[in-house]
Amino acid sequence: MQGGTAMQSIKLFMRLTTYINVNWRLTSLAYLCTILSLSLNLAQPYLFSYLIDEVLIGGHREKLAFILSLSASFALGSVLLTIIRAGLFRYLGIRHMLGLRDVLLAHIRKIPMAEIEKNGAGKFSSLLGWDTASMGNFLNHIVVEMITQWFTMLFAIAMIFYMDVRLGWITLASIPVLLAIPRLFIKPMKKYAAGVRSHNEEVGTYLYESIQGSKEIRAYGLEGWERQRNQSMYKNLVSVSTKETLYRVISGQTGTFAFSLILIAVYSLGSGQVLSGALSVGMLVAAVQYLNNALQPIQVMNHFFGEMQQSEVAMNRIEQFLETPVEKAARETAMGVPFPGESSEISCTELNVSYEGTHILKGVDITVQPGQVAAFVGQSGSGKSTLFKSLVGFMETESGTIRIRNLPQEQLSRNELTKHMAILFQDSYLFSGTLYDNIAIGRLDATEEDVKEAARLANLQPLLDSMPNGLQTVVDHQGFQLSGGQRQRIAIARALLKRPNILILDEPTSALDRETEEQVMHTIKQSMKGKTLLISTHRLDIIRNADIIYVMDQGIVLDSGTHDQLIGRCRKYAALVAGQEHEQERMLEKIG
């Protein structure tokens, strides 16, 4: 089996150990305890053969106490070493698994945001949960068992040859037979192990979506549709999982049957050896025990074979993920040039961005001078959000140049970009914790007064007054007990606390009422005086006084200028303004 597959898995693991900090000293000590414990256990059959031949048959009663004392000492030593070994492997297993999760999480922070948005939370949750746990199981259980069983087998074979050469050759001849059996099942087991892994990931993603989409499912009466999709997905998982289990059990039971036949053959030959006087009864008993020790490891390894296939699939996925290209700003090749100045000019030249073969931005040219307020308008899908994500390095550019204070973006490290730039999305994420904690992550070294001031600037005081514990009020996952507008204001406070040189707002106030929006936008503009502010919004009245407005449509910049310049020469902009004014008039008529 296992020769090729085990070595392949171990080699794969050794490549992955380059990503984690392995404590080789403790690992070596744990394996040393394992070998010593096994050696003490494996000496027992020989001691009992001596007991049978010398005491029970030979009548040397004076040797009984010594043999039993030695056997008890070996047993006690083995128990103590096993306890130490178990503690060491448990400690190492947790450390290695958590270390690998840290590496994976750090890599998630470096890959393009488009990759994260495409795959959703399901894939990455599986990587951090299922796959790392599977690798931890492989490292601290399967590999340990494989080494244990191989050592046991080699030790036992050597002892059988020492006792009787013919029994030794029978044992050796049996090994290839038992090793060959699982090879009949390798391909289907690997296939179904990968299938189980894939379907589990799909189910995980589906369950996450079901919880996240609870409002829509209830609002549209989709419970029946949800159950139908649920049953279809689970049916596939049950089918693949059942087949994988059946192949694993059949492989193991076939080996068990072959082992029984080999044991019968050894008893037959050994009995003849005893009757002819060539072998003592004690030696036959010990030889049968050592035969079990020699061949049982193959049965054990057959049992672990299915788990090893699952671990190999998981390790391949981890390695493939760690080889995923990172975004330019996160690469080690970034020069890490210090961010220049308090405020910064941003420019794009012939910027092209594609995603999965679709051109999203096409030859975009923009220039935002230091201290300017630049607005980006256009219908949904015009490319505004993609442009903003590209500016902060969340999306890879196909061609063209992004420059910040006349420096190419790729020369600025991720730390420099995030330290001096902030981007605020329409749906900002809230973490489990207090309102204070959710604002304070904007700048971890901020004082309590700084946090309170940021909350005031974001017009959060009415919310805080309504909360019994004010800023210390605990919010749950994503802040579901808060309204969309309240969550947006918390995110705005977080961004203002950061005091960035460049602030990018992507529909940040869409959930606010008009009066609150005007107050918050006024505060933001006041706070960003002398710094660079980029705004994307569908509410055109709040950006009329912007220093420059870029009109986007289908991934290109149609025109740019001030409101007064564009209203007279850009039909698209004029149509957007007229359409919004008409909508406002209709709403006023309804109210009236």
KOLFI-129560 format. One line per 2 residues: their letters; for each residue x, y, z of C-alpha. Coordinates in Angstrom, 2 decimals. Layout:
BEGIN
a	X,Y,Z; ...
//
This chain:
BEGIN
mq	0.00,0.00,0.00; 1.31,1.96,1.79
gg	4.86,2.01,0.76; 4.15,4.47,-2.05
ta	1.15,6.21,-0.58; 2.62,6.52,2.91
mq	5.88,7.94,1.59; 3.97,10.31,-0.70
si	1.93,11.59,2.23; 4.98,11.94,4.47
kl	6.86,13.84,1.75; 3.87,16.12,1.30
fm	3.78,16.72,5.04; 7.50,17.48,5.13
rl	6.96,20.16,2.47; 4.20,21.67,4.55
tt	6.38,21.74,7.68; 8.27,24.56,5.98
yi	5.20,26.72,6.64; 4.96,25.99,10.37
nv	7.39,26.13,13.26; 7.92,22.47,14.20
nw	9.46,21.84,17.63; 11.81,19.11,16.49
rl	13.32,18.63,19.97; 9.99,17.75,21.57
ts	8.95,15.80,18.48; 12.12,13.69,18.68
la	11.57,13.13,22.40; 7.98,12.01,21.75
yl	9.12,9.49,19.12; 11.94,8.26,21.38
ct	9.38,7.57,24.12; 7.29,5.74,21.52
il	10.18,3.48,20.45; 11.23,2.71,24.03
sl	7.66,1.93,25.05; 7.24,-0.41,22.08
sl	10.53,-2.16,22.81; 9.45,-2.91,26.38
nl	6.09,-4.23,25.18; 7.62,-6.36,22.44
aq	9.97,-8.03,24.91; 7.01,-9.54,26.77
py	6.28,-12.51,24.43; 9.89,-13.67,24.72
lf	9.74,-13.44,28.52; 6.57,-15.53,28.57
sy	8.10,-18.14,26.26; 10.91,-18.43,28.80
li	8.29,-18.72,31.57; 6.52,-21.59,29.76
de	9.64,-23.54,28.87; 11.71,-22.99,32.03
vl	9.08,-22.75,34.77; 5.84,-24.40,33.65
ig	7.45,-27.24,31.68; 11.02,-27.25,33.02
gh	9.94,-26.95,36.67; 12.47,-24.21,37.64
re	10.22,-22.50,40.19; 13.03,-20.30,41.47
kl	12.99,-18.36,38.19; 9.27,-17.48,38.43
af	9.63,-14.40,40.66; 12.44,-12.95,38.55
il	10.55,-13.40,35.25; 7.32,-11.92,36.63
sl	9.16,-8.99,38.26; 10.98,-8.23,35.02
sa	7.71,-8.44,33.07; 5.98,-6.10,35.55
sf	8.88,-3.63,35.33; 8.68,-3.65,31.53
al	4.90,-3.09,31.70; 5.24,-0.20,34.16
gs	7.99,1.42,32.10; 5.89,1.10,28.96
vl	2.88,2.70,30.69; 4.91,5.66,31.96
lt	6.54,6.22,28.58; 3.14,6.00,26.87
ii	1.71,8.67,29.19; 4.65,10.98,28.45
ra	4.35,10.27,24.74; 0.60,10.96,24.69
gl	1.05,14.29,26.48; 3.84,15.38,24.15
fr	1.96,14.47,20.98; -1.20,16.20,22.22
yl	0.74,19.36,23.02; 2.59,19.27,19.71
gi	-0.58,18.49,17.79; -2.43,21.53,19.11
rh	0.60,23.79,18.61; 1.13,22.61,15.03
ml	-2.56,22.86,14.12; -2.88,26.37,15.54
gl	0.38,27.36,13.86; -0.91,26.12,10.51
rd	-4.17,28.01,11.00; -2.18,31.17,11.66
vl	-0.24,30.62,8.43; -3.44,30.02,6.45
la	-5.15,33.06,7.97; -2.10,35.21,7.22
hi	-2.22,33.99,3.60; -5.94,34.74,3.38
rk	-5.08,38.32,4.32; -2.67,38.52,1.38
ip	-4.66,37.00,-1.50; -6.77,39.28,-3.72
ma	-10.17,40.16,-2.27; -11.77,38.99,-5.51
ei	-10.60,35.45,-4.69; -12.20,35.63,-1.25
ek	-15.46,37.06,-2.59; -15.59,34.42,-5.33
ng	-15.15,31.44,-2.99; -17.14,32.74,-0.04
ag	-16.68,31.81,3.60; -17.32,28.08,3.09
kf	-14.03,27.25,1.41; -11.88,29.18,3.86
ss	-13.78,27.88,6.88; -13.12,24.36,5.62
ll	-9.43,25.12,5.16; -9.11,26.53,8.68
gw	-11.29,23.84,10.24; -11.61,20.54,8.38
dt	-8.31,20.58,6.49; -6.08,21.72,9.35
as	-7.75,19.23,11.70; -7.21,16.50,9.11
mg	-3.56,17.42,8.83; -3.23,17.48,12.62
nf	-4.76,14.00,12.71; -2.30,12.84,10.07
ln	0.71,14.29,11.87; -0.08,13.29,15.43
hi	-2.09,10.12,14.94; -1.64,8.48,11.56
vv	2.09,9.15,11.18; 2.70,8.11,14.80
em	0.72,4.92,14.25; 2.52,4.17,11.00
it	5.93,4.53,12.63; 4.73,2.47,15.59
qw	3.40,-0.31,13.39; 6.43,-0.43,11.09
ft	8.80,-0.63,14.07; 6.62,-3.34,15.64
ml	6.58,-5.32,12.40; 10.36,-5.19,11.87
fa	11.10,-6.06,15.50; 8.66,-8.98,15.43
ia	10.01,-10.38,12.14; 13.54,-10.30,13.55
mi	12.38,-12.22,16.64; 10.56,-14.84,14.53
fy	13.67,-15.46,12.43; 15.65,-15.78,15.66
md	13.23,-18.46,16.90; 12.60,-20.39,13.66
vr	13.81,-19.56,10.14; 10.95,-21.33,8.36
lg	8.33,-19.45,10.32; 10.26,-16.29,9.53
wi	10.09,-16.94,5.79; 6.35,-17.64,5.99
tl	5.92,-14.32,7.76; 7.96,-12.47,5.14
as	6.05,-14.13,2.29; 2.76,-13.08,3.86
ip	3.61,-9.39,3.97; 3.44,-8.69,0.18
vl	0.04,-10.41,0.05; -1.38,-8.21,2.79
la	0.26,-5.13,1.31; -1.18,-5.83,-2.14
ip	-4.80,-6.05,-1.01; -5.37,-2.32,-0.38
rl	-3.86,-1.43,-3.75; -7.00,-2.88,-5.33
fi	-8.98,-0.09,-3.69; -6.60,2.89,-3.95
kp	-8.23,4.70,-6.89; -11.87,4.51,-5.75
mk	-10.92,5.36,-2.16; -8.98,8.46,-3.21
ky	-11.79,9.43,-5.58; -14.51,9.15,-2.94
aa	-12.34,10.72,-0.21; -11.97,13.79,-2.44
gv	-15.72,13.65,-3.14; -16.58,13.58,0.57
rs	-14.29,16.56,1.14; -15.83,18.52,-1.74
hn	-19.42,17.80,-0.70; -18.70,18.71,2.93
ee	-17.36,22.06,1.76; -20.44,22.58,-0.40
vg	-22.74,21.75,2.51; -20.78,24.11,4.79
ty	-21.17,26.95,2.31; -24.87,26.18,1.88
ly	-25.52,26.17,5.63; -23.70,29.49,6.01
es	-25.79,30.98,3.18; -28.99,29.58,4.70
iq	-28.31,31.33,7.99; -27.20,34.56,6.34
gs	-30.21,34.55,4.03; -32.81,33.76,6.71
ke	-34.71,37.02,6.12; -35.03,36.42,2.38
ir	-36.05,32.78,2.87; -38.83,33.78,5.24
ay	-39.90,36.86,3.31; -40.29,34.95,0.03
gl	-41.63,31.75,1.57; -38.67,29.73,0.34
eg	-38.74,27.08,3.08; -39.89,24.40,0.63
we	-37.24,25.37,-1.90; -34.65,25.32,0.89
rq	-35.68,21.81,2.00; -35.55,20.55,-1.59
rn	-32.09,21.96,-2.13; -31.08,20.61,1.27
qs	-32.24,17.08,0.41; -30.52,17.12,-2.98
my	-27.22,18.26,-1.49; -27.34,15.81,1.41
kn	-28.28,12.97,-0.94; -25.05,13.50,-2.86
lv	-23.01,13.66,0.35; -24.61,10.50,1.77
sv	-24.01,8.61,-1.49; -20.34,9.53,-1.80
st	-19.66,9.08,1.92; -21.29,5.64,1.95
ke	-19.24,4.46,-1.03; -16.03,5.75,0.55
tl	-16.83,3.89,3.79; -17.74,0.66,1.98
yr	-14.48,0.59,0.03; -12.55,1.28,3.23
vi	-14.34,-1.51,5.16; -14.04,-4.01,2.29
sg	-10.33,-3.30,2.06; -9.87,-3.86,5.79
qt	-12.00,-7.01,5.99; -10.28,-8.60,2.99
gt	-6.99,-8.14,4.80; -8.47,-9.62,7.99
fa	-9.55,-12.76,6.13; -6.10,-13.16,4.55
fs	-4.50,-12.75,7.97; -6.65,-15.56,9.38
li	-5.49,-17.93,6.62; -1.83,-17.06,7.31
li	-2.30,-17.69,11.03; -3.75,-21.15,10.32
av	-0.73,-21.97,8.14; 1.70,-20.94,10.90
ys	-0.14,-23.00,13.52; 0.01,-26.00,11.19
lg	3.76,-25.72,10.54; 4.57,-24.74,14.14
sg	2.67,-27.69,15.59; 4.69,-30.05,13.41
qv	7.89,-28.38,14.60; 6.90,-28.86,18.24
ls	5.93,-32.52,17.73; 9.27,-33.20,16.01
ga	11.17,-31.50,18.83; 12.57,-28.74,16.60
ls	10.64,-26.03,18.47; 9.62,-25.69,22.11
vg	6.05,-24.98,23.16; 7.07,-21.64,24.65
ml	8.82,-20.63,21.44; 5.72,-21.56,19.38
va	3.50,-19.45,21.62; 5.95,-16.55,21.37
av	6.31,-17.02,17.59; 2.52,-16.86,17.12
qy	2.42,-13.71,19.25; 5.24,-12.17,17.23
ln	3.49,-13.23,14.02; 0.48,-11.29,15.21
na	2.80,-8.36,16.00; 4.36,-8.63,12.53
lq	1.16,-8.84,10.51; -1.26,-6.88,12.67
pi	0.47,-3.58,11.76; -0.52,-4.15,8.15
qv	-4.13,-4.57,9.27; -3.86,-1.41,11.33
mn	-2.33,0.47,8.41; -5.12,-0.82,6.17
hf	-7.56,0.61,8.69; -5.80,3.98,8.55
fg	-5.50,3.85,4.78; -8.87,5.57,4.21
em	-8.07,8.26,6.76; -4.70,8.75,5.13
qq	-6.38,9.34,1.76; -8.57,12.01,3.35
se	-5.53,13.60,4.98; -3.63,13.54,1.71
va	-6.53,15.31,-0.04; -6.62,17.91,2.75
mn	-2.86,18.45,2.66; -2.92,18.87,-1.11
ri	-5.63,21.50,-0.76; -3.65,23.34,1.93
eq	-0.51,23.33,-0.18; -2.39,24.47,-3.28
fl	-3.96,27.29,-1.29; -0.61,28.42,0.14
et	0.66,28.61,-3.44; -2.18,30.97,-4.42
pv	-0.65,34.22,-5.73; -0.87,37.10,-3.28
ek	-1.86,40.64,-4.15; 0.92,42.95,-5.27
aa	1.00,45.03,-2.10; 1.48,41.89,0.02
re	4.35,40.38,-1.95; 7.79,40.15,-0.45
ta	9.11,41.87,-3.55; 7.31,45.08,-2.55
mg	9.98,47.63,-1.75; 8.15,48.81,1.35
vp	8.82,52.47,0.59; 7.53,54.68,3.45
fp	4.21,56.33,2.66; 5.02,59.81,1.36
ge	3.59,62.83,3.11; 0.46,63.69,5.04
ss	-1.80,63.82,1.99; -1.26,62.08,-1.30
ei	-2.03,62.40,-4.95; -3.64,59.33,-6.49
sc	-3.55,58.64,-10.18; -4.37,55.81,-12.56
te	-3.01,55.56,-16.07; -4.61,53.24,-18.63
ln	-5.85,51.00,-15.82; -7.37,47.72,-16.97
vs	-8.90,45.18,-14.59; -10.45,41.86,-15.56
ye	-12.16,39.21,-13.48; -12.72,35.68,-14.77
gt	-12.35,36.81,-18.37; -14.66,39.83,-18.09
hi	-13.19,43.31,-18.56; -14.40,45.46,-15.66
lk	-12.18,48.54,-15.98; -11.04,49.62,-19.43
gv	-8.28,52.17,-19.78; -9.24,54.23,-16.73
di	-7.32,57.49,-16.26; -7.88,59.56,-13.12
tv	-5.87,62.06,-11.10; -6.87,63.21,-7.62
qp	-4.70,65.97,-6.23; -3.63,66.06,-2.56
gq	-6.41,67.49,-0.40; -9.10,67.17,-3.07
va	-12.56,65.68,-2.69; -13.15,63.45,-5.70
af	-16.54,61.91,-6.43; -17.28,58.92,-8.68
vg	-20.77,58.54,-10.07; -22.44,56.08,-12.37
qs	-25.02,53.35,-12.42; -24.50,50.06,-10.57
gs	-21.94,47.96,-12.40; -20.13,50.94,-13.89
gk	-16.87,49.95,-12.15; -16.72,52.34,-9.20
st	-16.28,49.68,-6.51; -13.75,47.79,-8.62
lf	-11.73,50.97,-9.06; -11.72,51.61,-5.31
ks	-10.70,48.02,-4.56; -7.87,48.35,-7.07
lv	-6.64,51.56,-5.44; -6.18,49.83,-2.07
gf	-4.72,46.68,-3.63; -7.74,44.42,-3.15
me	-7.88,43.54,-6.86; -5.09,42.67,-9.26
te	-4.67,44.95,-12.25; -4.28,43.50,-15.71
sg	-2.32,46.46,-17.04; -1.80,50.12,-16.39
ti	-0.36,51.94,-13.40; -1.69,53.09,-10.04
ri	0.49,55.75,-8.45; 0.25,57.26,-4.98
rn	2.23,60.48,-4.55; 4.00,59.58,-7.79
lp	5.09,56.17,-6.46; 3.89,52.96,-8.15
qe	1.48,51.10,-5.89; 3.55,47.90,-6.02
ql	6.43,49.70,-4.28; 4.25,50.32,-1.23
sr	3.88,47.46,1.21; 0.51,46.29,2.51
ne	1.40,47.74,5.93; 2.07,51.17,4.43
lt	-1.16,51.15,2.43; -3.36,50.11,5.36
kh	-1.60,52.44,7.78; -2.35,55.59,5.78
ma	-5.42,54.62,3.73; -8.91,53.61,4.80
il	-11.79,52.30,2.71; -15.37,52.22,3.88
fq	-17.77,49.83,2.14; -21.53,49.90,1.96
ds	-21.72,46.73,4.09; -19.02,47.05,6.71
yl	-18.40,44.10,9.01; -18.94,44.26,12.76
fs	-17.12,41.83,15.02; -18.47,40.14,18.14
gt	-17.65,42.39,21.08; -18.58,45.83,22.37
ly	-19.37,48.92,20.33; -16.18,50.39,21.78
dn	-14.12,47.45,20.49; -15.64,47.73,17.02
ia	-14.69,51.39,16.76; -11.29,51.01,18.44
ig	-9.98,48.55,15.83; -9.68,51.56,13.53
rl	-6.60,52.56,15.53; -5.46,50.11,18.19
da	-3.42,52.69,20.11; -6.34,55.15,20.37
te	-7.35,56.46,23.77; -10.87,56.22,25.17
ed	-11.35,59.93,24.47; -10.33,59.37,20.83
vk	-12.94,56.62,20.48; -15.65,58.78,22.05
ea	-14.78,61.67,19.74; -14.95,59.42,16.67
ar	-18.36,58.16,17.82; -19.57,61.75,18.23
la	-18.33,62.74,14.77; -20.18,59.76,13.26
nl	-23.40,60.95,14.93; -23.57,57.84,17.13
qp	-24.67,59.68,20.28; -28.41,58.96,19.80
ll	-27.61,55.25,19.51; -25.32,55.29,22.55
ds	-27.93,57.13,24.62; -30.46,54.41,23.81
mp	-28.09,51.65,24.91; -27.95,50.78,28.63
ng	-24.17,50.38,28.58; -23.31,52.97,25.94
lq	-20.05,52.18,24.17; -19.65,49.06,26.31
tv	-22.82,47.52,24.86; -22.06,44.07,23.45
vd	-23.05,43.42,19.84; -23.38,39.94,18.38
hq	-21.94,38.52,15.18; -22.22,41.20,12.46
gf	-24.30,43.39,14.78; -27.63,41.94,13.70
ql	-29.50,43.75,16.49; -28.49,47.07,14.93
sg	-30.05,48.75,11.91; -28.14,49.15,8.67
gq	-27.70,52.86,9.32; -26.37,52.24,12.83
rq	-23.85,49.72,11.53; -22.73,52.19,8.87
ri	-22.19,54.92,11.46; -20.08,52.57,13.59
ai	-17.98,51.81,10.52; -17.66,55.54,9.79
ar	-16.50,56.16,13.37; -13.93,53.40,12.92
al	-12.58,55.06,9.76; -12.51,58.55,11.31
lk	-10.63,57.19,14.34; -7.91,55.94,12.01
rp	-7.24,59.49,10.76; -6.09,58.31,7.33
ni	-4.32,60.48,4.79; -6.59,58.99,2.14
li	-10.20,58.00,2.83; -12.23,56.08,0.25
ld	-16.00,55.91,0.74; -17.91,53.34,-1.31
ep	-21.62,54.05,-0.76; -20.93,54.46,2.99
ts	-24.17,56.25,3.90; -26.71,54.43,1.74
al	-28.64,53.21,4.80; -28.81,56.64,6.46
dr	-31.72,59.03,6.21; -31.02,62.21,4.26
et	-30.63,64.48,7.29; -28.23,62.13,9.08
ee	-26.34,61.53,5.85; -25.79,65.26,5.35
qv	-24.57,65.66,8.93; -22.18,62.71,8.68
mh	-20.82,63.72,5.28; -20.24,67.26,6.53
ti	-18.31,65.85,9.50; -16.25,63.57,7.26
kq	-15.33,66.42,4.93; -14.36,68.61,7.89
sm	-12.24,65.83,9.39; -10.51,65.20,6.05
kg	-9.62,68.82,5.32; -6.23,68.96,3.67
kt	-6.37,65.22,3.03; -7.58,63.19,0.09
ll	-11.19,62.00,0.00; -12.74,59.75,-2.67
is	-16.49,59.18,-2.64; -18.77,56.88,-4.60
th	-22.48,57.49,-4.15; -25.82,57.37,-5.93
rl	-27.04,60.45,-4.01; -25.63,63.12,-6.24
di	-26.72,66.11,-4.19; -24.10,65.38,-1.50
ir	-21.20,65.50,-3.97; -22.14,68.60,-5.98
na	-19.40,70.60,-4.29; -16.70,67.99,-4.92
di	-13.47,69.34,-6.40; -13.72,66.86,-9.26
iy	-16.40,64.40,-10.34; -15.68,61.34,-12.50
vm	-18.57,59.93,-14.50; -18.20,56.18,-15.09
dq	-20.13,53.84,-17.35; -19.40,50.18,-18.16
gi	-15.85,50.33,-16.85; -14.70,53.54,-18.53
vl	-14.48,57.19,-17.47; -16.84,59.14,-19.72
ds	-15.96,62.58,-18.43; -14.64,64.48,-15.43
gt	-14.95,67.96,-14.02; -16.94,69.96,-11.51
hd	-20.71,69.70,-11.21; -21.24,72.93,-13.16
ql	-18.91,71.79,-15.94; -20.44,68.33,-16.28
ig	-24.09,69.34,-16.12; -23.66,71.29,-19.34
rc	-21.48,68.94,-21.39; -21.95,65.36,-20.12
rk	-25.29,63.86,-21.10; -24.82,60.86,-18.83
ya	-24.22,63.02,-15.78; -27.08,65.35,-16.65
al	-29.38,62.35,-17.03; -28.32,60.96,-13.64
va	-28.95,64.31,-11.96; -32.29,64.80,-13.72
gq	-33.41,61.28,-12.87; -32.60,61.72,-9.20
eh	-34.32,65.12,-9.03; -37.40,63.63,-10.67
eq	-37.42,60.79,-8.13; -37.18,63.27,-5.27
er	-40.10,65.28,-6.67; -42.22,62.13,-6.89
ml	-41.45,61.27,-3.26; -42.35,64.80,-2.15
ek	-45.65,64.56,-4.05; -46.47,61.28,-2.29
ig	-45.66,62.79,1.08; -47.72,65.87,0.25
//
